[in-house]
Amino acid sequence: MLNPDETDGLSDFRAALEAQGGGMRSPLFQWMYRNHDALLEMLSEVRPNWQRVTAVLSERGFTGPDGRPLRRETVRKLWLRVRRRHGRAQAGTEPRFVAKPVTGAPAVVTKQTTPESSNADEVLARFRAKIDERSGRKP
């Protein structure tokens, strides 16, 4: 039987996740996320020229998916995703998993009672009669 606390297979698991880019964040995403605070400070002081930012990142060796060159729109949108994810993580609202809704659960049906008459005096009289009956008083 497998031990659920065993960590020996984690390297194989990571390799399987990284194969074909499955599920792992890009190196640029990871770099931006790690350096979020410094990047945010720099990019808030001066409006970024995304063409120049893309050129600098390309010079550092970052590429797009499958080794393609970075595009300015891709870098800009990636930064926005990093900011959203970082904000959710800081707020503690980053979901760990998404629970599937329960299907086939019986619907809860509540019985709604409406007074037989809309006359307020009759409704009050029935209410008082129920109270008297439950308390043991005689009418």
Secondary structure, DSSP 8 states (H G I E B T S, - for coil): ---TT--TTHHHHHHHHHGGG-S---HHHHHHHHTHHHHHHHHHHS---HHHHHHHHHHTT---GGG----HHHHHHHHHHHHHHHHHHHHT---S-------S-----------S---HHHHHHHHHHHHHHHHT---
